[in-house]
Amino acid sequence: MIDLHTHTTISDGIFTPQELVERAIKRGIKVLCITDHNAVNTDLFKLREKYPCIELPSGCEFSCGYVTKSGRCVQLHIGGIGFDIADKEINDIIRHNRASMKPYAEKVLNKLKSECSIDLCTYEELLRRNSNSLTVGRKHIAVEMVRQGICKDVDDAFDRFLGKGMPAFVSNAKYFAPFERVVRAIVNAGGVASLCHLYQYKLDEEDTKTLLLEFSQLTNGCGAIEVYYSSYDESRQNELLNLSKSYKLLASGGSDFHGDGKVKELSAYPYEIYAEIKKKIRDKACFD
């Protein structure tokens, strides 16, 4: 069984990489991809040595800006699976995206203050309270709102204040690396690029078709779409499976597990999903 979309304390999860790997092993998962936001786990090789019973391909959930035909800039998330973590372009993108988090988080904090009369904290205070995280953003703000008793849990913070359409929502799409650059970098670094949670972007049918066509052309056989996802029912999965076939994309699957929030446990999807992805991965260090 596999889970190719998970998070740890390196970004905005609540379990350390080691804790997450141990949790996955107890659940019977044989392949775990840790895909922290705009960050890679540099201790991956040590974890592979310590836990040889589970396969741990390199991973990252890259944020990127995608411009639709109408000119709207949308933030997309592209999962990189099995790429070379030492690749220069990959690391340049990560540095670029990470630098964008400060102005983004400050805008969210300012909107909380101006629109909701919530003077939560400064960005520097947020950094100090999350010193283990390489990227600090909206989820950390939600956690701080829970810590201060403003919200009952992370989901409540997103539902009332931070989610799309809510008073403190801020789009950061224009600050992140462009979609084309991110996708090309993952493939050129030997990995498979996976388009995460397609339905979260609220694209219309025409924009969805255009995106999938562009993505398929950019990945040239090394692209996947997240068909199996924790909040997708069988109908949605079948819809996405048909899209993956239409656009010559592989099917990927993951829980988007953080340890808190709506997703309560790691997913366990069939190994065959990963087997097809593995055939395309050219970074042999993934299997050392």
C-alpha positions as CSV (number, residue, x, y, z in Angstrom):
1,M,0.0,0.0,0.0
2,I,1.2,3.6,-0.7
3,D,0.7,7.2,0.2
4,L,2.3,9.7,-2.1
5,H,1.2,13.0,-0.5
6,T,2.0,13.7,3.1
7,H,3.4,16.5,5.3
8,T,5.7,16.7,8.4
9,T,7.1,19.4,10.7
10,I,9.5,20.4,7.9
11,S,6.5,22.4,6.6
12,D,3.1,22.4,8.3
13,G,2.5,18.8,9.5
14,I,2.6,17.9,13.2
15,F,4.7,14.8,13.1
16,T,8.5,14.7,12.4
17,P,9.6,12.8,9.4
18,Q,10.7,9.9,11.6
19,E,7.4,9.8,13.4
20,L,5.5,9.9,10.1
21,V,7.6,7.0,8.7
22,E,7.0,4.9,11.9
23,R,3.2,5.7,11.6
24,A,3.2,4.6,8.0
25,I,5.0,1.3,8.8
26,K,2.4,0.5,11.6
27,R,-0.3,1.1,9.1
28,G,1.3,-1.3,6.6
29,I,2.3,1.2,4.1
30,K,5.1,0.1,1.8
31,V,5.8,3.4,-0.1
32,L,5.6,6.8,1.6
33,C,6.4,10.0,-0.2
34,I,6.9,13.0,2.1
35,T,5.8,16.1,0.1
36,D,6.4,19.0,2.4
37,H,5.5,22.5,1.0
38,N,8.4,24.0,-0.9
39,A,10.9,21.9,1.1
40,V,12.8,18.7,0.7
41,N,13.9,16.3,3.5
42,T,17.7,16.3,3.4
43,D,17.7,13.4,6.0
44,L,15.9,11.1,3.6
45,F,18.9,8.8,3.0
46,K,19.3,8.3,6.8
47,L,15.6,7.4,7.1
48,R,16.0,4.9,4.2
49,E,18.9,3.2,6.0
50,K,17.0,3.1,9.3
51,Y,13.7,1.8,7.9
52,P,14.6,-0.5,4.9
53,C,11.1,-2.1,5.1
54,I,9.5,1.0,3.5
55,E,10.3,2.8,0.3
56,L,10.8,6.5,0.6
57,P,11.1,8.3,-2.7
58,S,12.0,12.0,-2.6
59,G,9.1,14.4,-2.6
60,C,8.0,18.0,-2.4
61,E,4.7,19.8,-2.9
62,F,5.7,22.8,-5.0
63,S,3.5,25.9,-5.1
64,C,3.4,27.6,-8.5
65,G,1.5,30.4,-10.3
66,Y,-0.6,29.4,-13.3
67,V,-2.2,32.0,-15.6
68,T,-5.5,31.0,-17.2
69,K,-6.7,32.1,-20.7
70,S,-8.7,34.9,-19.0
71,G,-5.6,36.2,-17.3
72,R,-6.5,35.0,-13.8
73,C,-3.4,33.9,-11.8
74,V,-4.2,30.7,-9.8
75,Q,-2.0,29.0,-7.3
76,L,-1.5,25.3,-8.2
77,H,0.3,22.6,-6.2
78,I,2.6,20.2,-8.1
79,G,3.9,17.2,-6.3
80,G,7.4,16.1,-7.3
81,I,8.0,12.4,-6.8
82,G,11.4,10.7,-7.2
83,F,13.5,13.7,-8.3
84,D,17.1,14.5,-7.5
85,I,17.0,16.6,-4.4
86,A,20.4,18.1,-5.1
87,D,19.3,19.5,-8.5
88,K,20.2,23.2,-8.8
89,E,17.0,24.3,-10.5
90,I,14.9,22.5,-8.0
91,N,16.7,24.2,-5.1
92,D,16.5,27.6,-6.8
93,I,12.7,27.2,-7.1
94,I,12.4,26.2,-3.5
95,R,14.4,29.2,-2.4
96,H,12.3,31.5,-4.6
97,N,9.0,30.1,-3.2
98,R,10.2,30.2,0.4
99,A,11.2,33.9,0.1
100,S,7.6,34.6,-1.1
101,M,6.1,33.4,2.2
102,K,7.1,36.4,4.2
103,P,5.1,39.0,2.2
104,Y,2.3,36.6,1.9
105,A,2.0,35.8,5.6
106,E,2.3,39.4,6.5
107,K,-0.6,40.3,4.2
108,V,-2.7,37.6,5.8
109,L,-1.8,38.9,9.3
110,N,-2.7,42.4,8.2
111,K,-6.0,41.4,6.8
112,L,-6.9,39.6,10.0
113,K,-6.2,42.9,11.8
114,S,-7.9,45.2,9.4
115,E,-10.9,43.0,8.3
116,C,-11.5,40.9,11.4
117,S,-10.0,43.1,14.3
118,I,-7.7,40.2,15.2
119,D,-4.2,41.4,16.1
120,L,-2.7,37.9,16.1
121,C,1.1,38.4,16.0
122,T,4.0,39.5,13.8
123,Y,5.6,37.4,11.1
124,E,8.8,37.2,13.2
125,E,6.8,35.9,16.2
126,L,5.3,33.3,13.9
127,L,8.7,32.2,12.8
128,R,10.0,31.9,16.4
129,R,7.0,29.7,17.4
130,N,7.6,27.4,14.4
131,S,11.4,27.3,14.3
132,N,11.5,23.7,13.1
133,S,9.5,24.5,9.9
134,L,11.4,25.5,6.8
135,T,8.3,27.2,5.4
136,V,5.8,29.2,7.5
137,G,2.5,30.2,6.0
138,R,-1.3,30.1,6.3
139,K,-1.5,26.8,8.2
140,H,0.8,28.1,10.9
141,I,-1.4,31.2,11.2
142,A,-4.4,28.9,11.7
143,V,-2.5,27.0,14.4
144,E,-1.7,30.2,16.1
145,M,-5.3,31.2,16.1
146,V,-6.2,27.9,17.8
147,R,-3.3,28.5,20.3
148,Q,-4.8,31.9,21.2
149,G,-8.3,30.5,21.6
150,I,-9.7,32.4,18.6
151,C,-10.7,29.3,16.8
152,K,-11.5,25.8,18.1
153,D,-9.3,24.0,15.6
154,V,-7.4,24.5,12.3
155,D,-10.5,23.7,10.2
156,D,-12.5,26.4,12.0
157,A,-9.8,28.9,11.3
158,F,-9.9,28.1,7.6
159,D,-13.7,27.9,7.4
160,R,-14.2,31.3,9.1
161,F,-11.2,33.4,8.3
162,L,-8.4,32.0,6.1
163,G,-10.1,29.9,3.4
164,K,-10.9,31.1,-0.1
165,G,-13.6,33.7,0.0
166,M,-13.1,34.4,3.7
167,P,-12.2,37.8,5.0
168,A,-8.5,37.2,5.6
169,F,-7.8,35.1,2.5
170,V,-4.9,36.3,0.3
171,S,-3.8,34.7,-3.0
172,N,-0.1,34.2,-3.3
173,A,-0.1,32.7,-6.8
174,K,1.7,35.6,-8.5
175,Y,4.7,35.4,-6.1
176,F,5.5,31.7,-6.6
177,A,7.6,30.2,-9.5
178,P,5.7,29.9,-12.8
179,F,3.9,26.6,-13.5
180,E,6.0,25.8,-16.5
181,R,9.2,26.3,-14.7
182,V,8.2,24.0,-11.8
183,V,6.9,21.2,-14.0
184,R,10.0,21.2,-16.3
185,A,12.3,21.3,-13.3
186,I,10.8,18.1,-11.7
187,V,10.9,16.2,-14.9
188,N,14.4,17.4,-15.8
189,A,15.6,16.3,-12.3
190,G,14.5,12.8,-13.0
191,G,11.1,12.8,-11.3
192,V,7.4,12.6,-12.0
193,A,5.3,15.7,-11.7
194,S,1.9,15.1,-10.1
195,L,-1.0,17.6,-10.4
196,C,-2.4,17.7,-6.8
197,H,-6.1,18.0,-5.9
198,L,-7.4,19.4,-9.2
199,Y,-10.9,20.2,-7.8
200,Q,-9.5,22.6,-5.2
201,Y,-8.6,25.2,-7.9
202,K,-12.2,25.9,-9.0
203,L,-11.3,26.0,-12.7
204,D,-14.1,25.9,-15.2
205,E,-14.2,23.2,-17.8
206,E,-12.3,25.1,-20.5
207,D,-9.5,26.1,-18.2
208,T,-9.3,22.6,-16.8
209,K,-8.9,21.2,-20.3
210,T,-6.2,23.8,-21.2
211,L,-4.3,23.1,-18.0
212,L,-4.3,19.3,-18.5
213,L,-3.2,19.7,-22.1
214,E,-0.3,22.0,-21.2
215,F,0.6,19.8,-18.3
216,S,0.6,16.6,-20.4
217,Q,2.8,18.3,-23.1
218,L,5.3,19.7,-20.5
219,T,5.7,16.3,-18.7
220,N,6.0,14.3,-21.9
221,G,5.0,10.9,-20.3
222,C,6.4,11.8,-16.8
223,G,3.2,13.5,-15.5
224,A,0.5,12.3,-13.2
225,I,-2.7,13.5,-11.8
226,E,-3.9,12.9,-8.2
227,V,-6.8,10.6,-9.0
228,Y,-7.0,9.1,-5.5
229,Y,-7.3,11.7,-2.8
230,S,-8.6,11.6,0.8
231,S,-11.7,13.7,0.1
232,Y,-12.6,12.2,-3.3
233,D,-15.5,9.7,-3.6
234,E,-15.6,6.9,-6.2
235,S,-17.4,9.2,-8.7
236,R,-14.7,11.8,-8.5
237,Q,-12.0,9.2,-8.8
238,N,-13.5,7.7,-11.9
239,E,-13.8,11.2,-13.4
240,L,-10.2,11.9,-12.7
241,L,-9.1,8.4,-13.9
242,N,-10.8,9.1,-17.3
243,L,-9.1,12.5,-17.5
244,S,-5.7,10.9,-16.8
245,K,-6.2,8.5,-19.6
246,S,-7.5,11.2,-22.0
247,Y,-4.4,13.3,-21.4
248,K,-1.9,10.4,-21.2
249,L,-1.1,11.1,-17.5
250,L,-0.4,8.5,-14.8
251,A,-2.7,8.1,-11.8
252,S,-1.3,9.2,-8.4
253,G,-2.8,8.9,-5.0
254,G,-2.2,10.5,-1.6
255,S,-3.9,11.5,1.6
256,D,-2.5,15.1,2.1
257,F,-2.1,14.0,5.7
258,H,-0.8,16.7,8.1
259,G,-1.7,15.1,11.4
260,D,-4.5,17.6,12.2
261,G,-7.3,19.1,10.2
262,K,-9.9,17.2,8.1
263,V,-7.6,14.3,7.1
264,K,-7.4,12.0,10.1
265,E,-5.1,9.3,8.8
266,L,-2.7,8.3,6.1
267,S,-4.3,6.7,3.1
268,A,-3.3,3.2,1.8
269,Y,-3.8,3.0,-2.0
270,P,-2.7,0.0,-4.1
271,Y,1.0,-0.4,-4.9
272,E,0.2,-0.7,-8.6
273,I,-0.3,3.1,-8.7
274,Y,3.3,3.7,-7.6
275,A,4.7,0.9,-9.7
276,E,3.6,2.8,-12.9
277,I,5.1,6.0,-11.5
278,K,8.3,4.2,-10.5
279,K,8.9,3.1,-14.1
280,K,9.2,6.7,-15.1
281,I,11.5,7.9,-12.3
282,R,15.0,8.4,-13.6
283,D,16.7,9.5,-10.4
284,K,18.2,6.2,-9.4
285,A,19.3,7.6,-6.0
286,C,15.7,7.2,-5.0
287,F,16.2,3.4,-4.8
288,D,19.6,3.3,-3.2
